[in-house]
């Protein structure tokens, strides 16, 4: 049995660079080279989610020589997208991408619906957390009007959110406080 030559270690920065270069290759003739770069990145780091998602997308749209190659490409795309879901701890983006794939490539509407719903729920949770944190940051910077406007927008989408309400409470309380006018210097009276 022939021993495989050990692969040289590739840093995460190098993997990310390969992914970025591959993601810029959008012309139809560049797809094979893009997929080679993504495969190289994934060989070095099999759990690099951005490369898994991009490779899954590229495999779905790449032109194949025949039906057998097309089926093999779709199987590989599915495997990459399933790996992305696992590696990302079921991130919104990976579940939505797999949901689209299951619907478009496999016609599986029930499984597609499950993944798309889970992805939307996760995305909404991230959005709620992000808005709550952004309200806190704007408040800390003294940008009360901006924080209040964002809070009102967030409450429209998340009317029962305790996190948004908690972040918004000190903002609204400070806005309700009467503003102190700067002290005016007393005018001197002229004495004659």
C-alpha positions in Angstrom: 0.0 0.0 0.0 1.4 3.4 -1.1 1.7 5.9 1.7 0.1 9.2 1.2 2.3 12.3 1.4 1.3 14.3 4.5 -0.5 17.5 3.6 1.2 20.7 4.6 -0.6 22.5 7.4 -2.7 25.5 6.2 -3.6 28.2 8.6 -7.1 29.5 9.0 -6.1 32.7 7.4 -4.9 30.8 4.3 -8.2 28.9 4.3 -10.2 32.1 4.5 -8.1 33.6 1.7 -8.8 30.6 -0.6 -12.5 31.0 0.2 -12.5 34.7 -0.6 -10.6 34.1 -3.9 -13.1 31.4 -4.8 -16.0 33.5 -3.9 -14.9 36.2 -6.4 -14.9 33.7 -9.3 -18.4 34.2 -10.6 -18.1 33.7 -14.3 -19.3 30.4 -15.7 -15.9 29.3 -16.9 -14.3 30.0 -13.5 -16.5 27.5 -11.6 -14.2 24.5 -11.9 -11.2 26.4 -10.6 -13.4 27.9 -7.8 -14.5 24.4 -6.8 -10.9 23.2 -6.7 -9.9 26.1 -4.4 -12.9 25.3 -2.1 -12.0 21.6 -2.1 -8.4 22.6 -1.1 -9.7 24.9 1.7 -12.1 22.1 2.9 -9.4 19.5 2.9 -7.4 21.7 5.2 -10.3 22.7 7.3 -13.4 20.5 6.8 -15.6 22.5 9.2 -15.0 25.9 7.5 -18.7 26.8 7.1 -18.3 29.7 4.6 -16.5 27.3 2.2 -19.0 24.5 2.8 -21.9 26.8 1.9 -20.2 28.3 -1.1 -19.1 24.9 -2.4 -22.7 23.6 -1.9 -24.0 26.5 -4.0 -21.4 26.2 -6.7 -21.9 22.5 -7.1 -25.6 23.1 -7.7 -25.0 25.5 -10.5 -21.9 24.1 -12.1 -22.2 22.5 -15.5 -21.6 18.8 -15.7 -20.6 16.6 -18.6 -23.6 14.3 -18.1 -26.4 13.1 -15.8 -24.1 10.9 -13.7 -21.8 13.8 -13.0 -24.7 16.1 -12.2 -26.1 13.6 -9.6 -22.6 13.2 -8.1 -22.3 16.9 -7.8 -25.7 17.3 -6.2 -24.8 14.5 -3.7 -21.6 16.3 -2.8 -23.5 19.6 -2.5 -25.9 18.0 -0.1 -23.1 16.5 1.9 -21.4 19.9 2.1 -24.6 21.7 3.2 -25.3 19.1 5.8 -21.8 19.5 7.2 -22.3 23.2 7.3 -25.4 22.8 9.4 -23.5 20.5 11.8 -20.3 22.6 11.9 -22.2 25.8 12.5 -24.3 24.5 15.3 -27.4 24.9 13.1 -26.8 28.5 12.1 -29.6 30.3 10.3 -27.6 30.7 7.1 -26.7 27.0 6.9 -30.2 25.8 7.6 -31.7 28.2 5.1 -29.2 27.1 2.4 -29.9 23.4 3.0 -33.6 24.2 3.0 -33.4 25.8 -0.4 -31.3 22.9 -1.7 -33.8 20.3 -0.5 -36.6 22.2 -2.3 -34.9 23.1 -5.5 -32.5 20.2 -6.1 -34.4 17.3 -4.5 -38.1 18.5 -4.5 -38.4 17.6 -0.9 -40.8 20.3 0.4 -41.5 18.8 3.9 -37.8 18.6 4.8 -37.2 21.9 3.1 -39.9 23.6 5.2 -38.4 22.2 8.4 -35.0 23.6 7.7 -36.3 26.9 6.4 -38.5 27.4 9.4 -35.7 26.6 11.8 -33.4 29.0 9.9 -35.9 31.8 10.1 -36.5 31.3 13.8 -32.7 31.3 14.4 -32.3 34.4 12.3 -35.0 36.2 14.2 -33.4 35.3 17.5 -30.1 36.7 16.3 -31.8 39.8 15.1 -33.5 40.3 18.5 -30.2 39.9 20.3 -28.5 42.2 17.8 -31.0 45.0 18.2 -31.0 44.7 22.0 -27.2 45.0 22.0 -27.2 47.9 19.6 -29.8 49.8 21.7 -27.5 49.2 24.7 -24.5 50.5 22.8 -26.3 53.6 21.5 -27.5 54.3 25.0 -24.0 54.0 26.4 -22.8 56.5 23.7 -25.5 59.0 24.7 -27.3 58.6 21.3 -30.7 58.4 23.0 -32.9 59.5 20.0 -31.2 56.9 17.7 -31.6 54.2 20.4 -35.3 55.1 20.9 -36.0 55.0 17.1 -34.3 51.6 16.8 -36.1 50.3 19.8 -39.5 51.3 18.4 -38.6 49.6 15.1 -37.5 46.5 17.1 -40.7 46.4 19.1 -42.8 46.4 15.9 -41.2 43.1 14.9 -40.8 41.8 18.5 -43.8 43.3 20.4 -43.5 40.9 23.4 -39.7 40.9 23.6 -38.4 41.3 27.2 -34.9 41.8 25.9 -35.9 44.8 23.7 -38.1 46.3 26.4 -35.3 45.9 29.0 -32.8 47.6 26.7 -35.2 50.4 25.8 -36.3 51.2 29.4 -33.3 53.3 30.4 -33.3 55.1 27.0 -36.9 56.2 27.3 -36.4 57.1 31.0 -33.5 59.4 30.1 -35.4 60.9 27.2 -38.3 61.8 29.6 -35.9 63.6 32.0 -36.1 67.3 31.6 -33.0 68.6 30.0 -30.9 70.8 32.2 -30.3 74.1 30.6 -26.7 75.3 30.7 -26.0 77.7 33.5 -26.2 81.3 32.3 -23.7 83.7 33.6 -25.4 86.4 35.7 -25.5 89.8 34.1 -23.7 92.4 36.0 -25.6 95.4 37.0 -24.2 98.7 36.3 -23.8 100.8 39.2 -23.5 104.6 38.8 
